[in-house]
Amino acid sequence: MRIDAVDLEWLNELLGRVAASEIMSCFRNLEDGDVSEKESATDLVTIADVSAEREITSALKAKFPHALVVGEESFAADPSILQGLAEAPLAFVVDPVDGTFNFARGVPLFGTMLAVVEEGVTTAGIIHDPVGGDSIVAMLGAGAFISAPGRNDRPIKVAEPVATREMVGSVSWHFMPEPLRSTVAGNMALFRTALGFRCAAHEYRLVATGGIHYTLYNKLMPWDHLPGELIHREAGGYSARFDGSAYNCSTLSGGIITAPDEDSWRRVRAALFDGIA
């Protein structure tokens, strides 16, 4: 089964509807007991994560009864749910609230992310912004767009290549092991500036729309990267794992760098890993 443009519109509307009912209703309205830790004090889950994923999963199963649905919170409860993702004829990968740390603290930088995977290939991606009410969307081979209610879809494009010292990027260095962690953190000074929102949804949005030049992530969970990597690629960008190999739905390690093109990718990697500007 191949997801088409009508399905993509339905999926985007689903994310918007659930974000309004289950996520925004809780934003800056969480009570004691509504937030809990998973692996650390910065790895959180809220009642909004759980209820939003439940509603999205229920709707997906009703419309696509034979599809595999992999959600961040369902994985936390049962890691074996990832088995079969690469072989499934149709699968949906869902992050109900990407940027939960921000969400739980009242910072309006979070998003709802969904990827469509068909026989191991990511064929569509959506990153919905519950605060702004719009989405960035892409279908394999059809480009990437900003989609907002009542407006025509607007094509997006990655930034033009620039010199390394002129680049602005987003570096998620805090999940890296030492000594790579300290090396990368120190080499961020070789760029014009580097930022980190603790929210892949908004970081991928920035890099896909040309707001920044590159991103780097070490931790590769599929709900964090499958939608954004496809959107960035369809917006004209280039991405690869740290060793230069391609990223796909089976990739859970090895990091990923996105950049405007392959030459920029190589320069970003050389600067951050080797200190070569």
MOWO-V513960 format. One record per pair of residues at least 24 apart in sequence whose C-alpha atoms are under 10 Angstrom apart, sorted by sequence separation. I is the first residue (numbers start at 1). J is the second residue. D is the distance in Angstrom with one decimal. If there is no record, write none. Layout:
i = {I | I}
j = {J | J}
d = {D | D}
//
This chain:
i = {23 | 24 | 49 | 50 | 66 | 67 | 68 | 69 | 70 | 71 | 72 | 73 | 91 | 92 | 93 | 108 | 111 | 113 | 115 | 165 | 166 | 167 | 168 | 169 | 170 | 171 | 172 | 174 | 200 | 201 | 204 | 207 | 208 | 213 | 214 | 215 | 217 | 218 | 225 | 236 | 237 | 238 | 242 | 22 | 23 | 66 | 67 | 68 | 69 | 70 | 71 | 72 | 91 | 92 | 165 | 166 | 167 | 168 | 169 | 170 | 171 | 172 | 199 | 200 | 203 | 204 | 207 | 208 | 210 | 214 | 216 | 217 | 226 | 233 | 235 | 236 | 237 | 238 | 240 | 244 | 22 | 23 | 64 | 72 | 90 | 91 | 92 | 164 | 165 | 166 | 167 | 168 | 169 | 170 | 171 | 172 | 201 | 202 | 204 | 205 | 206 | 208 | 209 | 216 | 222 | 223 | 232 | 233 | 238 | 239 | 240 | 243 | 21 | 22 | 23 | 45 | 64 | 90 | 91 | 164 | 165 | 166 | 167 | 168 | 169 | 170 | 171 | 172 | 201 | 204 | 205 | 208 | 209 | 210 | 220 | 222 | 229 | 232 | 233 | 237 | 238 | 242 | 22 | 23 | 45 | 64 | 89 | 90 | 91 | 163 | 164 | 165 | 170 | 172 | 200 | 204 | 207 | 208 | 221 | 222 | 229 | 232 | 233 | 237 | 19 | 22 | 23 | 88 | 89 | 90 | 91 | 93 | 98 | 163 | 208 | 220 | 221 | 222 | 229 | 18 | 19 | 21 | 22 | 87 | 88 | 89 | 90 | 91 | 92 | 170 | 207 | 220 | 221 | 222 | 228 | 21 | 22 | 60 | 61 | 86 | 87 | 88 | 89 | 90 | 91 | 97 | 220 | 221 | 225 | 242 | 20 | 22 | 60 | 85 | 86 | 87 | 88 | 89 | 90 | 92 | 93 | 94 | 95 | 96 | 97 | 171 | 184 | 220 | 221 | 18 | 19 | 22 | 85 | 86 | 87 | 88 | 90 | 92 | 97 | 170 | 219 | 220 | 18 | 19 | 21 | 85 | 86 | 87 | 169 | 170 | 218 | 219 | 220 | 17 | 18 | 57 | 84 | 85 | 86 | 218 | 219 | 220 | 18 | 19 | 57 | 84 | 85 | 86 | 170 | 217 | 218 | 219 | 220 | 15 | 18 | 19 | 39 | 57 | 169 | 170 | 181 | 217 | 218 | 219 | 15 | 17 | 18 | 38 | 56 | 169 | 217 | 218 | 17 | 56 | 57 | 168 | 216 | 217 | 218 | 15 | 56 | 216 | 217 | 14 | 15 | 18 | 53 | 55 | 176 | 177 | 215 | 216 | 217 | 14 | 52 | 53 | 54 | 169 | 170 | 175 | 176 | 215 | 216 | 52 | 53 | 71 | 168 | 169 | 170 | 171 | 172 | 173 | 174 | 175 | 176 | 214 | 215 | 216 | 52 | 53 | 70 | 168 | 169 | 170 | 171 | 172 | 173 | 174 | 175 | 214 | 215 | 11 | 14 | 51 | 52 | 70 | 167 | 168 | 169 | 170 | 171 | 172 | 173 | 174 | 213 | 214 | 14 | 49 | 50 | 167 | 168 | 169 | 170 | 171 | 172 | 173 | 213 | 214 | 49 | 50 | 69 | 158 | 159 | 166 | 167 | 168 | 169 | 170 | 171 | 172 | 212 | 213 | 214 | 11 | 48 | 49 | 69 | 158 | 159 | 212 | 213 | 11 | 48 | 49 | 68 | 156 | 158 | 159 | 164 | 67 | 157 | 158 | 159 | 160 | 208 | 210 | 214 | 215 | 46 | 49 | 67 | 157 | 158 | 159 | 162 | 207 | 208 | 213 | 214 | 45 | 48 | 156 | 157 | 158 | 159 | 160 | 161 | 207 | 208 | 213 | 216 | 156 | 157 | 158 | 159 | 160 | 207 | 215 | 216 | 45 | 46 | 49 | 155 | 156 | 157 | 158 | 159 | 204 | 214 | 44 | 45 | 46 | 48 | 158 | 159 | 213 | 7 | 43 | 44 | 45 | 48 | 158 | 216 | 43 | 44 | 46 | 42 | 43 | 44 | 45 | 46 | 56 | 42 | 44 | 45 | 53 | 146 | 41 | 42 | 44 | 52 | 49 | 145 | 146 | 144 | 145 | 35 | 136 | 144 | 1 | 35 | 36 | 136 | 137 | 35 | 136 | 34 | 135 | 129 | 136 | 23 | 30 | 127 | 128 | 129 | 136 | 22 | 23 | 30 | 127 | 128 | 157 | 158 | 28 | 29 | 30 | 126 | 127 | 156 | 157 | 158 | 27 | 28 | 30 | 129 | 156 | 157 | 158 | 159 | 160 | 19 | 26 | 27 | 28 | 29 | 127 | 128 | 157 | 158 | 159 | 160 | 191 | 18 | 19 | 26 | 27 | 28 | 127 | 156 | 157 | 158 | 159 | 190 | 15 | 24 | 27 | 28 | 155 | 156 | 157 | 158 | 176 | 23 | 26 | 27 | 28 | 155 | 156 | 157 | 158 | 188 | 191 | 15 | 27 | 190 | 191 | 189 | 190 | 187 | 188 | 189 | 187 | 188 | 184 | 187 | 188 | 190 | 144 | 145 | 171 | 186 | 187 | 189 | 190 | 191 | 2 | 3 | 110 | 113 | 143 | 144 | 170 | 184 | 185 | 186 | 187 | 188 | 190 | 1 | 2 | 23 | 109 | 110 | 111 | 113 | 139 | 143 | 144 | 170 | 184 | 185 | 187 | 189 | 1 | 23 | 109 | 110 | 111 | 112 | 138 | 141 | 143 | 144 | 145 | 169 | 183 | 184 | 186 | 187 | 109 | 110 | 111 | 137 | 138 | 140 | 143 | 144 | 145 | 169 | 183 | 184 | 187 | 109 | 110 | 111 | 136 | 137 | 139 | 140 | 143 | 144 | 183 | 184 | 19 | 109 | 110 | 136 | 138 | 139 | 141 | 142 | 143 | 144 | 167 | 180 | 181 | 183 | 19 | 109 | 137 | 138 | 140 | 141 | 142 | 143 | 180 | 18 | 109 | 111 | 137 | 138 | 140 | 102 | 136 | 137 | 138 | 139 | 15 | 16 | 102 | 103 | 136 | 138 | 15 | 101 | 102 | 137 | 138 | 167 | 15 | 99 | 100 | 101 | 161 | 162 | 15 | 99 | 100 | 160 | 161 | 169 | 98 | 99 | 125 | 126 | 127 | 159 | 160 | 161 | 164 | 12 | 98 | 99 | 125 | 126 | 127 | 158 | 159 | 160 | 161 | 163 | 167 | 171 | 12 | 97 | 98 | 99 | 124 | 125 | 126 | 158 | 159 | 161 | 162 | 11 | 27 | 98 | 99 | 123 | 124 | 125 | 157 | 158 | 161 | 164 | 165 | 11 | 27 | 97 | 98 | 122 | 123 | 124 | 125 | 126 | 127 | 160 | 161 | 163 | 164 | 11 | 121 | 122 | 125 | 126 | 24 | 95 | 124 | 125 | 164 | 165 | 23 | 24 | 115 | 122 | 123 | 124 | 125 | 164 | 8 | 23 | 114 | 115 | 122 | 19 | 114 | 115 | 117 | 19 | 20 | 113 | 114 | 115 | 116 | 117 | 124 | 15 | 19 | 20 | 112 | 113 | 114 | 115 | 116 | 15 | 16 | 18 | 19 | 112 | 113 | 114 | 115 | 164 | 165 | 3 | 12 | 15 | 16 | 17 | 20 | 113 | 114 | 115 | 164 | 2 | 3 | 11 | 12 | 15 | 16 | 19 | 113 | 114 | 115 | 163 | 2 | 3 | 11 | 12 | 13 | 15 | 113 | 115 | 2 | 8 | 12 | 17 | 115 | 1 | 8 | 9 | 16 | 1 | 8 | 16 | 4 | 5 | 16 | 3 | 4 | 15 | 2 | 3 | 13 | 2 | 12 | 13 | 12 | 12 | 12 | 98 | 99 | 98 | 122 | 95 | 96 | 121 | 122 | 9 | 94 | 95 | 120 | 121 | 8 | 93 | 94 | 95 | 120 | 121 | 8 | 93 | 94 | 95 | 119 | 120 | 8 | 92 | 93 | 117 | 16 | 94 | 95 | 117 | 5 | 16 | 93 | 94 | 5 | 93 | 115 | 4 | 12 | 13 | 3 | 12 | 13 | 5 | 85 | 9 | 82 | 72 | 72 | 71 | 72 | 70 | 71 | 72 | 70 | 42 | 93 | 86 | 86 | 87 | 85 | 86 | 85 | 86 | 84 | 82 | 83 | 82}
j = {47 | 48 | 73 | 74 | 90 | 91 | 92 | 93 | 94 | 95 | 96 | 97 | 115 | 116 | 117 | 132 | 135 | 137 | 139 | 189 | 190 | 191 | 192 | 193 | 194 | 195 | 196 | 198 | 224 | 225 | 228 | 231 | 232 | 237 | 238 | 239 | 241 | 242 | 249 | 260 | 261 | 262 | 266 | 47 | 48 | 91 | 92 | 93 | 94 | 95 | 96 | 97 | 116 | 117 | 190 | 191 | 192 | 193 | 194 | 195 | 196 | 197 | 224 | 225 | 228 | 229 | 232 | 233 | 235 | 239 | 241 | 242 | 251 | 258 | 260 | 261 | 262 | 263 | 265 | 269 | 48 | 49 | 90 | 98 | 116 | 117 | 118 | 190 | 191 | 192 | 193 | 194 | 195 | 196 | 197 | 198 | 227 | 228 | 230 | 231 | 232 | 234 | 235 | 242 | 248 | 249 | 258 | 259 | 264 | 265 | 266 | 269 | 48 | 49 | 50 | 72 | 91 | 117 | 118 | 191 | 192 | 193 | 194 | 195 | 196 | 197 | 198 | 199 | 228 | 231 | 232 | 235 | 236 | 237 | 247 | 249 | 256 | 259 | 260 | 264 | 265 | 269 | 50 | 51 | 73 | 92 | 117 | 118 | 119 | 191 | 192 | 193 | 198 | 200 | 228 | 232 | 235 | 236 | 249 | 250 | 257 | 260 | 261 | 265 | 48 | 51 | 52 | 117 | 118 | 119 | 120 | 122 | 127 | 192 | 237 | 249 | 250 | 251 | 258 | 48 | 49 | 51 | 52 | 117 | 118 | 119 | 120 | 121 | 122 | 200 | 237 | 250 | 251 | 252 | 258 | 52 | 53 | 91 | 92 | 117 | 118 | 119 | 120 | 121 | 122 | 128 | 251 | 252 | 256 | 273 | 52 | 54 | 92 | 117 | 118 | 119 | 120 | 121 | 122 | 124 | 125 | 126 | 127 | 128 | 129 | 203 | 216 | 252 | 253 | 51 | 52 | 55 | 118 | 119 | 120 | 121 | 123 | 125 | 130 | 203 | 252 | 253 | 52 | 53 | 55 | 119 | 120 | 121 | 203 | 204 | 252 | 253 | 254 | 52 | 53 | 92 | 119 | 120 | 121 | 253 | 254 | 255 | 54 | 55 | 93 | 120 | 121 | 122 | 206 | 253 | 254 | 255 | 256 | 52 | 55 | 56 | 76 | 94 | 206 | 207 | 218 | 254 | 255 | 256 | 53 | 55 | 56 | 76 | 94 | 207 | 255 | 256 | 56 | 95 | 96 | 207 | 255 | 256 | 257 | 55 | 96 | 256 | 257 | 55 | 56 | 59 | 94 | 96 | 217 | 218 | 256 | 257 | 258 | 56 | 94 | 95 | 96 | 211 | 212 | 217 | 218 | 257 | 258 | 95 | 96 | 114 | 211 | 212 | 213 | 214 | 215 | 216 | 217 | 218 | 219 | 257 | 258 | 259 | 96 | 97 | 114 | 212 | 213 | 214 | 215 | 216 | 217 | 218 | 219 | 258 | 259 | 56 | 59 | 96 | 97 | 115 | 212 | 213 | 214 | 215 | 216 | 217 | 218 | 219 | 258 | 259 | 60 | 95 | 96 | 213 | 214 | 215 | 216 | 217 | 218 | 219 | 259 | 260 | 96 | 97 | 116 | 205 | 206 | 213 | 214 | 215 | 216 | 217 | 218 | 219 | 259 | 260 | 261 | 59 | 96 | 97 | 117 | 206 | 207 | 260 | 261 | 60 | 97 | 98 | 117 | 205 | 207 | 208 | 213 | 117 | 207 | 208 | 209 | 210 | 258 | 260 | 264 | 265 | 97 | 100 | 118 | 208 | 209 | 210 | 213 | 258 | 259 | 264 | 265 | 97 | 100 | 208 | 209 | 210 | 211 | 212 | 213 | 259 | 260 | 265 | 268 | 209 | 210 | 211 | 212 | 213 | 260 | 268 | 269 | 99 | 100 | 103 | 209 | 210 | 211 | 212 | 213 | 258 | 268 | 99 | 100 | 101 | 103 | 213 | 214 | 268 | 63 | 99 | 100 | 101 | 104 | 214 | 272 | 100 | 101 | 103 | 100 | 101 | 102 | 103 | 104 | 114 | 101 | 103 | 104 | 112 | 205 | 101 | 102 | 104 | 112 | 112 | 208 | 209 | 208 | 209 | 100 | 201 | 209 | 67 | 101 | 104 | 204 | 205 | 104 | 205 | 104 | 205 | 201 | 208 | 96 | 103 | 200 | 201 | 202 | 209 | 96 | 97 | 104 | 201 | 202 | 231 | 232 | 103 | 104 | 105 | 201 | 202 | 231 | 232 | 233 | 103 | 104 | 106 | 205 | 232 | 233 | 234 | 235 | 236 | 96 | 103 | 104 | 105 | 106 | 204 | 205 | 234 | 235 | 236 | 237 | 268 | 96 | 97 | 104 | 105 | 106 | 205 | 234 | 235 | 236 | 237 | 268 | 94 | 103 | 106 | 107 | 234 | 235 | 236 | 237 | 255 | 103 | 106 | 107 | 108 | 235 | 236 | 237 | 238 | 268 | 271 | 96 | 108 | 271 | 272 | 271 | 272 | 270 | 271 | 272 | 271 | 272 | 269 | 272 | 273 | 275 | 230 | 231 | 257 | 272 | 273 | 275 | 276 | 277 | 89 | 90 | 197 | 200 | 230 | 231 | 257 | 271 | 272 | 273 | 274 | 275 | 277 | 89 | 90 | 111 | 197 | 198 | 199 | 201 | 227 | 231 | 232 | 258 | 272 | 273 | 275 | 277 | 90 | 112 | 198 | 199 | 200 | 201 | 227 | 230 | 232 | 233 | 234 | 258 | 272 | 273 | 275 | 276 | 199 | 200 | 201 | 227 | 228 | 230 | 233 | 234 | 235 | 259 | 273 | 274 | 277 | 200 | 201 | 202 | 227 | 228 | 230 | 231 | 234 | 235 | 274 | 275 | 111 | 201 | 202 | 228 | 230 | 231 | 233 | 234 | 235 | 236 | 259 | 272 | 273 | 275 | 112 | 202 | 230 | 231 | 233 | 234 | 235 | 236 | 273 | 112 | 203 | 205 | 231 | 232 | 234 | 197 | 231 | 232 | 233 | 234 | 111 | 112 | 198 | 199 | 232 | 234 | 112 | 198 | 199 | 234 | 235 | 264 | 113 | 197 | 198 | 199 | 259 | 260 | 114 | 198 | 199 | 259 | 260 | 268 | 198 | 199 | 225 | 226 | 227 | 259 | 260 | 261 | 264 | 113 | 199 | 200 | 226 | 227 | 228 | 259 | 260 | 261 | 262 | 264 | 268 | 272 | 114 | 199 | 200 | 201 | 226 | 227 | 228 | 260 | 261 | 263 | 264 | 114 | 130 | 201 | 202 | 226 | 227 | 228 | 260 | 261 | 264 | 267 | 268 | 115 | 131 | 201 | 202 | 226 | 227 | 228 | 229 | 230 | 231 | 264 | 265 | 267 | 268 | 116 | 226 | 227 | 230 | 231 | 130 | 201 | 230 | 231 | 270 | 271 | 130 | 131 | 222 | 229 | 230 | 231 | 232 | 271 | 116 | 131 | 222 | 223 | 230 | 128 | 223 | 224 | 226 | 129 | 130 | 223 | 224 | 225 | 226 | 227 | 234 | 126 | 130 | 131 | 223 | 224 | 225 | 226 | 227 | 127 | 128 | 130 | 131 | 224 | 225 | 226 | 227 | 276 | 277 | 116 | 125 | 128 | 129 | 130 | 133 | 226 | 227 | 228 | 277 | 116 | 117 | 125 | 126 | 129 | 130 | 133 | 227 | 228 | 229 | 277 | 117 | 118 | 126 | 127 | 128 | 130 | 228 | 230 | 118 | 124 | 128 | 133 | 231 | 118 | 125 | 126 | 133 | 119 | 126 | 134 | 123 | 124 | 135 | 123 | 124 | 135 | 123 | 124 | 134 | 124 | 134 | 135 | 135 | 136 | 137 | 223 | 224 | 224 | 248 | 222 | 223 | 248 | 249 | 137 | 222 | 223 | 248 | 249 | 137 | 222 | 223 | 224 | 249 | 250 | 138 | 223 | 224 | 225 | 249 | 250 | 139 | 223 | 224 | 248 | 148 | 226 | 227 | 249 | 138 | 149 | 226 | 227 | 139 | 227 | 249 | 139 | 147 | 148 | 139 | 148 | 149 | 142 | 222 | 147 | 222 | 221 | 222 | 222 | 223 | 222 | 223 | 224 | 223 | 198 | 249 | 248 | 249 | 250 | 249 | 250 | 250 | 251 | 250 | 249 | 250 | 250}
d = {8.8 | 8.5 | 7.3 | 8.7 | 7.8 | 5.2 | 6.3 | 6.0 | 6.2 | 6.0 | 7.5 | 9.8 | 8.2 | 4.8 | 7.6 | 9.3 | 9.2 | 10.0 | 9.9 | 8.8 | 9.0 | 5.5 | 5.7 | 6.7 | 5.3 | 6.3 | 6.3 | 9.9 | 6.3 | 8.6 | 5.3 | 9.7 | 4.6 | 9.5 | 9.5 | 9.3 | 9.2 | 8.7 | 9.0 | 7.1 | 5.6 | 5.8 | 9.7 | 8.8 | 5.2 | 8.9 | 7.3 | 8.5 | 7.5 | 8.8 | 7.6 | 9.1 | 5.9 | 6.2 | 5.9 | 6.1 | 5.5 | 5.1 | 4.8 | 4.7 | 5.9 | 8.7 | 8.9 | 7.5 | 8.8 | 7.6 | 7.0 | 8.0 | 9.1 | 9.3 | 9.4 | 9.4 | 9.9 | 8.7 | 9.2 | 7.9 | 8.4 | 9.2 | 8.1 | 9.7 | 5.8 | 7.5 | 8.7 | 9.3 | 7.3 | 5.0 | 8.8 | 7.5 | 4.4 | 5.0 | 7.1 | 5.7 | 6.3 | 5.2 | 9.2 | 7.7 | 8.8 | 9.4 | 10.0 | 8.5 | 9.5 | 8.6 | 7.5 | 9.1 | 8.5 | 9.3 | 7.8 | 9.5 | 8.6 | 7.2 | 9.8 | 9.6 | 9.5 | 8.3 | 9.8 | 10.0 | 9.3 | 5.9 | 6.2 | 6.1 | 5.4 | 8.3 | 8.5 | 7.9 | 8.4 | 7.9 | 9.7 | 9.6 | 7.1 | 8.1 | 8.2 | 6.0 | 9.9 | 9.7 | 9.5 | 6.1 | 9.2 | 8.8 | 9.1 | 9.9 | 7.2 | 7.5 | 9.1 | 8.3 | 8.2 | 9.8 | 8.0 | 4.6 | 8.3 | 9.1 | 8.1 | 8.6 | 9.6 | 9.2 | 7.9 | 7.1 | 9.4 | 8.2 | 8.9 | 8.0 | 9.6 | 8.9 | 9.7 | 9.6 | 9.0 | 6.3 | 6.7 | 7.9 | 5.2 | 6.6 | 8.8 | 9.8 | 9.5 | 9.8 | 7.4 | 9.6 | 9.4 | 7.7 | 7.8 | 10.0 | 10.0 | 9.6 | 5.4 | 9.4 | 6.6 | 4.8 | 8.7 | 9.8 | 9.5 | 9.4 | 8.7 | 9.7 | 8.0 | 7.3 | 9.9 | 8.3 | 9.2 | 9.8 | 9.9 | 7.9 | 8.0 | 5.3 | 8.0 | 9.6 | 9.3 | 9.9 | 7.0 | 5.8 | 9.0 | 9.4 | 9.6 | 9.9 | 8.1 | 7.8 | 8.0 | 5.1 | 7.0 | 9.7 | 9.9 | 9.6 | 9.4 | 9.7 | 9.5 | 9.9 | 9.9 | 9.5 | 10.0 | 4.9 | 8.3 | 9.0 | 7.0 | 8.4 | 8.8 | 6.0 | 5.8 | 9.9 | 9.9 | 9.7 | 9.4 | 6.8 | 7.4 | 5.6 | 6.1 | 10.0 | 9.8 | 8.0 | 4.0 | 9.4 | 8.9 | 9.2 | 9.5 | 6.5 | 7.7 | 9.9 | 8.8 | 8.9 | 9.6 | 6.8 | 7.7 | 7.2 | 7.9 | 6.3 | 9.8 | 9.9 | 9.7 | 9.2 | 9.8 | 9.7 | 9.2 | 9.9 | 6.7 | 6.1 | 7.7 | 8.9 | 6.9 | 9.6 | 10.0 | 8.3 | 9.2 | 8.6 | 9.8 | 9.2 | 4.0 | 8.4 | 9.9 | 9.8 | 6.9 | 8.4 | 8.2 | 7.9 | 5.5 | 6.4 | 9.5 | 9.9 | 9.9 | 9.6 | 7.4 | 5.4 | 8.8 | 9.5 | 8.1 | 5.8 | 6.6 | 9.2 | 7.2 | 10.0 | 7.3 | 9.6 | 8.8 | 9.3 | 8.1 | 4.5 | 9.1 | 7.1 | 9.9 | 7.4 | 8.9 | 8.9 | 7.7 | 8.3 | 6.1 | 5.6 | 6.7 | 9.2 | 5.2 | 9.2 | 8.4 | 5.3 | 8.4 | 8.3 | 7.9 | 7.8 | 9.3 | 6.4 | 7.8 | 7.0 | 5.2 | 9.2 | 5.7 | 8.5 | 9.8 | 5.2 | 5.4 | 6.4 | 5.7 | 6.0 | 7.1 | 8.6 | 6.5 | 5.2 | 7.0 | 9.3 | 7.9 | 8.6 | 7.9 | 9.8 | 7.5 | 5.6 | 4.7 | 4.6 | 4.9 | 5.2 | 7.1 | 9.5 | 8.1 | 4.5 | 9.0 | 8.3 | 7.7 | 5.9 | 7.0 | 5.6 | 6.4 | 6.6 | 7.0 | 9.4 | 5.8 | 7.2 | 5.5 | 9.0 | 9.6 | 9.9 | 9.5 | 9.3 | 7.7 | 9.1 | 8.1 | 8.7 | 9.2 | 8.6 | 9.1 | 6.4 | 9.8 | 9.4 | 8.1 | 5.5 | 10.0 | 8.7 | 7.4 | 9.5 | 9.7 | 8.5 | 7.5 | 8.7 | 9.4 | 9.7 | 6.2 | 7.8 | 9.6 | 9.9 | 8.9 | 4.9 | 7.2 | 7.6 | 9.3 | 8.6 | 8.5 | 9.7 | 8.9 | 7.8 | 9.7 | 6.1 | 5.2 | 3.9 | 8.4 | 8.0 | 9.3 | 8.7 | 7.9 | 8.8 | 9.2 | 6.9 | 5.2 | 4.2 | 6.9 | 9.8 | 7.6 | 7.8 | 8.9 | 9.6 | 9.0 | 5.2 | 6.1 | 7.8 | 6.8 | 7.9 | 8.5 | 9.1 | 9.0 | 10.0 | 7.4 | 9.9 | 8.9 | 7.9 | 9.7 | 8.2 | 5.8 | 9.0 | 7.7 | 9.2 | 6.5 | 9.4 | 9.4 | 7.5 | 9.0 | 9.5 | 9.9 | 9.6 | 6.2 | 8.3 | 9.6 | 9.4 | 9.4 | 7.9 | 6.1 | 8.8 | 9.0 | 6.9 | 9.7 | 9.8 | 7.2 | 9.8 | 6.3 | 9.7 | 8.4 | 9.6 | 9.6 | 9.1 | 9.7 | 8.0 | 9.1 | 9.5 | 9.5 | 8.9 | 8.5 | 9.0 | 9.5 | 9.7 | 9.3 | 10.0 | 9.8 | 9.8 | 9.5 | 9.9 | 7.1 | 7.0 | 9.0 | 9.0 | 8.1 | 8.8 | 8.6 | 9.6 | 9.6 | 8.0 | 8.1 | 9.0 | 9.7 | 7.8 | 7.4 | 6.2 | 9.4 | 9.7 | 7.2 | 7.8 | 9.2 | 9.2 | 9.5 | 8.4 | 9.2 | 8.1 | 8.8 | 6.6 | 7.5 | 9.2 | 9.5 | 9.1 | 9.4 | 9.3 | 9.5 | 9.9 | 8.3 | 9.1 | 7.5 | 7.5 | 8.6 | 8.6 | 9.6 | 8.3 | 5.8 | 9.0 | 9.7 | 8.9 | 9.1 | 8.8 | 9.2 | 8.9 | 5.1 | 7.7 | 8.8 | 4.6 | 6.0 | 8.4 | 9.6 | 9.9 | 9.6 | 6.6 | 8.5 | 10.0 | 5.8 | 6.1 | 5.9 | 9.2 | 9.1 | 9.9 | 8.9 | 9.4 | 8.0 | 8.8 | 8.0 | 9.4 | 9.8 | 8.3 | 8.6 | 8.5 | 6.7 | 9.2 | 9.4 | 8.0 | 9.8 | 7.9 | 9.1 | 6.5 | 6.4 | 9.6 | 5.2 | 9.7 | 7.6 | 8.7 | 8.4 | 9.2 | 8.2 | 7.5 | 9.5 | 8.2 | 8.2 | 9.1 | 8.8 | 9.1 | 9.4 | 9.5 | 5.7 | 9.9 | 8.6 | 7.9 | 9.7 | 8.2 | 8.9 | 6.3 | 6.9 | 8.1 | 9.6 | 7.3 | 8.7 | 7.7 | 7.0 | 10.0 | 7.8 | 7.8 | 9.8 | 5.0 | 9.6 | 5.8 | 10.0 | 6.8 | 9.3 | 8.4 | 6.0 | 8.4 | 7.4 | 8.3 | 9.8 | 9.4 | 8.5 | 9.1 | 9.6 | 7.4 | 6.0 | 8.7 | 8.8 | 6.7 | 8.4 | 5.5 | 8.4 | 9.1 | 7.3 | 8.5 | 5.4 | 8.1 | 9.0 | 6.7 | 8.6 | 9.3 | 9.6 | 6.7 | 7.1 | 9.6 | 9.0 | 8.0 | 8.6 | 4.6 | 5.3 | 8.2 | 8.5 | 8.7 | 8.4 | 6.9 | 9.0 | 7.0 | 7.8 | 9.5 | 7.2 | 6.0 | 8.8 | 10.0 | 9.5 | 9.7 | 8.3 | 7.3 | 6.8 | 9.2 | 5.2 | 9.0 | 6.9 | 9.6 | 8.2 | 7.6 | 9.3 | 9.6 | 10.0 | 6.5 | 8.7 | 7.0 | 8.5 | 7.5 | 9.9 | 9.2 | 7.6 | 9.8 | 8.6 | 7.3 | 9.8 | 9.9 | 6.6 | 6.9 | 7.5 | 7.8 | 9.5 | 8.4 | 9.5 | 8.1 | 8.2 | 8.7 | 8.5 | 8.4 | 9.1 | 8.3 | 6.0 | 8.1 | 9.6 | 5.9 | 9.3 | 8.8 | 4.4 | 9.7 | 9.6 | 6.9 | 8.5 | 6.4 | 7.2 | 7.8 | 9.8 | 6.0 | 7.2 | 7.2 | 5.9 | 7.2 | 8.2 | 6.0 | 8.7 | 9.9 | 8.4 | 8.8 | 9.4 | 8.9 | 9.4 | 6.9 | 7.6 | 9.0 | 4.1 | 7.7 | 5.9 | 9.5 | 8.6 | 7.9 | 8.5 | 10.0 | 6.3 | 8.8 | 9.7 | 7.1 | 6.9 | 9.2 | 9.2 | 6.5 | 6.7 | 9.9 | 9.9 | 9.5 | 9.2 | 9.0 | 6.9 | 9.2 | 9.9 | 8.5 | 9.3 | 8.8 | 9.8 | 9.9 | 8.9 | 7.0 | 9.8 | 9.7 | 7.9 | 6.4 | 7.8 | 6.8 | 9.5 | 7.2 | 6.3 | 9.9 | 9.4 | 7.6 | 7.5 | 8.7 | 9.3 | 7.9 | 8.0 | 9.9 | 7.9 | 9.3 | 9.7 | 9.9 | 7.3 | 7.0 | 8.4 | 7.0 | 9.6 | 8.7 | 8.5 | 6.8 | 7.0 | 9.1 | 8.9 | 8.5 | 9.7 | 9.9 | 8.7 | 5.6 | 8.9 | 9.8 | 7.6 | 9.7 | 6.0 | 8.0 | 8.8 | 6.9 | 9.2 | 8.9 | 9.9 | 9.1 | 8.1 | 4.8 | 9.5 | 7.0 | 7.9 | 9.4 | 6.8 | 8.2 | 9.3 | 8.7 | 9.0 | 6.0 | 8.6 | 6.2 | 9.5 | 9.4 | 9.7 | 6.8 | 9.4 | 6.9 | 8.9 | 6.6 | 9.2 | 9.9 | 8.9 | 9.6 | 8.6 | 8.2 | 8.6 | 9.6 | 8.7 | 8.4 | 8.7 | 7.3 | 7.6 | 7.6 | 9.9 | 9.9 | 7.6 | 8.6 | 9.9 | 7.1 | 9.4 | 8.5 | 7.9 | 9.5 | 9.6 | 8.5 | 7.6 | 9.1 | 9.2 | 8.1 | 7.8 | 10.0 | 9.9 | 9.2 | 9.7 | 7.5 | 9.3 | 8.1 | 8.7 | 9.8 | 7.3 | 7.7 | 9.0 | 9.1 | 7.3 | 7.3 | 9.3 | 8.7 | 5.3 | 7.6 | 7.2 | 8.3 | 7.2 | 5.6 | 6.9 | 6.3 | 9.9 | 8.7 | 5.6 | 8.7 | 9.9 | 9.9 | 7.9 | 8.1 | 9.3 | 9.3 | 9.9 | 9.9 | 9.7 | 9.8 | 7.8 | 9.7 | 9.7 | 8.1 | 9.2 | 8.0 | 8.6 | 9.9 | 8.4 | 8.6 | 10.0 | 8.7 | 9.7 | 9.1 | 9.7 | 9.9 | 9.3 | 9.3 | 8.6 | 8.8 | 9.4 | 6.6 | 9.1 | 7.2 | 8.9 | 8.2 | 9.8 | 9.6 | 8.9 | 6.4 | 9.9 | 7.3 | 6.3 | 7.6 | 10.0 | 9.6 | 9.8 | 9.5 | 9.0}
//
